[in-house]
Amino acid sequence: MTTTYETMYILRPDLGDEQAEQAITKYQNLLRDQGAEDIQIQNRGKRRLAYEIKKHRDGIYIQLNYTAPPTAIAPFERAMRLSEEVIRYLTIKQEIEEEKPAKVAATV
């Protein structure tokens, strides 16, 4: 059974373009190794943080949308937690609305 997830993470602002791409590729490959599919990556670019995190005022925002088994999330987040290049991350489970059959009005 697979579930749809969204992960947003912030990379250190002092990473170069090539280093940021390497980090994005690393996490994408890690997800694929854990069984994730339909990985969509959106690089939101360097933006100002709302508050200082680990002495950084800016960060490179990356958004990932993907489907994966629930067991894939823990190793993925552990790799981010131990990484020096990620300053913050958040993974949420997306609620997909299932189509419900329309109710038929009963005539009395």
Buried (B, 14 or more C-beta within 10 A) or exposed (E): EBBBBBBBBBBBBEBEEEBBEEBBEEBBEBBBEBEBEEBEEEBEEBEEBEEEBEEBEBBBBBEBBBBBEEEBBEEBBEBBEEBEBBBBBEBEEEEEEEEEEEEEEEEE
